[in-house]
Amino acid sequence: MKAKPSNSWPIMGLLLGRFFLAIAFVLVVISTHFDLAGWTALLLIIGGVVFFLVSRRRVRERSASLESTFFDNLNAKEVQARKNAPVTASIKAKMAGYDVHLDKLEVSADSSYIGLMLKEIPIRDESGANIVKITRGSHVILIPDGEQKVYPGDELLTVGTEEQLAALREMFKASIDAQPEDQSDFDVETVEVKDDSYLNGVSLKSLDIRKSNCMVISVLRGDNMIINPRAEFVFAPGDVVWIAGDTASVEYLKG
């Protein structure tokens, strides 16, 4: 950025105003002690104007120097800001025209890489890509070393060729622990407690049916519906029990 010549006029006007104010103050002080003729005051004013015109060049040079220093500092800040630009912009600018790209990869909470250090994950061996930045909430880790661990939700800024980045994405995708498939059916059944029933005289606490992937939802005893009975509840003949859970376990409890 360059200084404009017109920028010196506000400064000059300010100095001129201060100058005439000073002359007026001097005249007031002198007039309180001496009787000044009109021509004497006029001569003082004219002398002040001549002095200002003579010093005008110096004032302009000073204001130009101040503006030059200001804009030099401003330009220096802009240069420093470009130096401190995000690593993403820096790498993109330097790698333009080459088969080198940036990609953001978020670490899944189900990844088997969670808690491992970067050196324990075969990133370079299996993909050839590199991790140049880790964003963890408001915390940013630039050029992380091998001791840095991976946590759920980490955003990894990766760099490499399209093929390498695709391989890295597949690595992290394959690292997600597969959820176990439900090998059993889920159902809600009603069980009537009889004299020879497995549930007769048994408390809910001692039954501990949660180990069988089941839970008692409610019990109808006469006209009283008991929702989510407490652990101390004891089953009795005539109770109608609603049980939710694994079908095979529910069938066993019905016996």
Secondary structure, DSSP 4 states (H G I P E B T S, - for coil): ----GGGHHHHHHHHHHHHHHHHHHHHHHHHTTS---HHHHHHHHHHHHHHHHHHHHHHHHHHHHHHHHHHHHHHHHHHHHHHT--HHHHHHHHHTTSS-EEEEEEPPTTBTTTT-BGGGS-HHHHT--EEEEEEETTEEEES--TT-B--TT-EEEEEE-HHHHHHHHHHHHHTBPPPPP--S-EEEEEEE--TT-TTTT-BHHHH-GGGGTEEEEEEEETTEEEES--TT-B--TT-EEEEEEEHHHHHHHH-
